[in-house]
Amino acid sequence: MKKIALVLIAIALISSVAMAGDMAKSGQWGVQTSLGAGSNNTATIGLKFMASENLAIRVEAGFGSVSPANGSGSTSDYGFGAGFEYHMTALGSVSPYVGIGAGYSGVSVSNQPAGQSNPAYFNVQGYWGGEYFFSSNFSWAGQIGIGYTGHTNQAYQDPNDATKTLYGTDNTIGTTSATMILTWYLN
């Protein structure tokens, strides 16, 4: 059974590579959806515009909400971002790219302690990724981001009293995200 599964996976991979499409062209618009992990792991939807054969401009927005079954309150998060991609020489149907982006996101907590505002995040990152084209109108990309994230109203434990929670600013430099992106090119 294991061998049959491996053979089927190999056939699927070979077929997808054999049927892979052309890269996006200058002037093409795309609708994107992404799911990531990191400082802003909200699923997003956005637009991508190929300004030239090698340069893409993208914007995105996302919203998420969680309401626990026990009725203890809810948490909502939102995010906005924009970035540029520079696509290098394609390797078959894969277009490797580097880019830079910035974003803002926030969290709204329904049971926030009195006098506390909700946390907000600002990030600037450089990223590296690859976009695989299944056809000239559909692609899948994966990317990793490294950059700076600033958190305001970040909760942390008081070093002098373990029963107290303090709020302040936390700045992080390092790996900020890992993201998968699906793009449907419209023209």
C-alpha positions, -999 to 999 in steps of 0.1 A, spaced: 0 0 0 29 23 9 45 17 -25 12 25 -44 9 58 -25 45 67 -34 39 59 -71 7 80 -71 25 109 -55 54 106 -81 29 105 -110 11 136 -96 44 155 -92 56 146 -127 23 155 -142 22 189 -125 57 197 -137 50 185 -172 18 206 -174 33 237 -156 26 270 -172 43 302 -183 52 329 -158 31 359 -152 35 387 -177 39 425 -174 5 441 -168 -12 410 -154 -34 414 -123 -38 386 -97 -60 379 -68 -41 363 -39 -50 345 -8 -24 336 18 -20 317 51 10 322 72 27 317 105 46 343 125 40 378 138 8 381 117 -7 347 109 -41 360 98 -53 346 65 -54 374 39 -68 383 5 -51 407 -17 -41 420 -52 -9 415 -71 1 436 -101 31 426 -124 45 461 -131 71 445 -154 84 410 -162 104 410 -130 87 435 -106 54 428 -87 35 451 -64 11 435 -39 -14 447 -12 -34 425 12 -59 427 41 -71 401 65 -95 396 94 -100 367 118 -122 361 149 -123 334 176 -151 329 201 -144 301 226 -173 276 232 -172 283 270 -184 319 264 -153 335 280 -151 363 254 -138 367 219 -107 378 201 -106 394 167 -75 403 147 -70 423 115 -40 431 93 -30 452 63 2 450 43 19 460 11 51 449 -6 73 446 -37 87 414 -53 117 412 -76 115 380 -97 148 365 -108 155 342 -137 130 314 -138 140 278 -131 116 258 -152 81 268 -138 95 282 -106 101 319 -103 124 327 -73 120 362 -59 132 385 -32 111 413 -18 104 439 9 71 446 26 55 464 56 23 457 75 2 468 104 -21 445 124 -41 446 156 -60 424 181 -92 432 198 -99 413 230 -135 415 244 -124 409 280 -96 435 281 -86 446 316 -98 482 325 -75 509 313 -57 486 288 -58 491 251 -56 463 226 -22 452 212 -10 464 178 19 452 156 39 470 130 64 450 109 89 457 81 105 426 65 126 414 37 115 381 22 127 353 -1 104 329 -19 95 310 -50 64 310 -71 54 278 -90 31 283 -120 7 255 -126 -6 275 -156 -2 311 -168 -32 319 -146 -26 300 -114 4 298 -91 14 287 -56 42 305 -37 60 300 -4 81 326 13 101 333 45 104 367 60 131 382 81 127 416 96 115 439 125 83 436 144 72 462 170 44 452 194 26 478 215 6 470 246 23 436 247 15 416 279 44 403 299 50 390 334 63 415 361 99 404 369 93 415 406 59 399 411 49 367 393 12 374 399 12 407 380 9 412 342 25 444 328 19 459 294 45 477 272 64 477 240 83 447 226 106 449 196 117 418 177 143 413 150 145 379 132 124 355 113 90 371 112 69 349 89 65 318 68 37 322 42 19 302 15 3 322 -12 -22 311 -40 -26 336 -69 -52 336 -97 -40 358 -125 -70 375 -142 -57 385 -177 
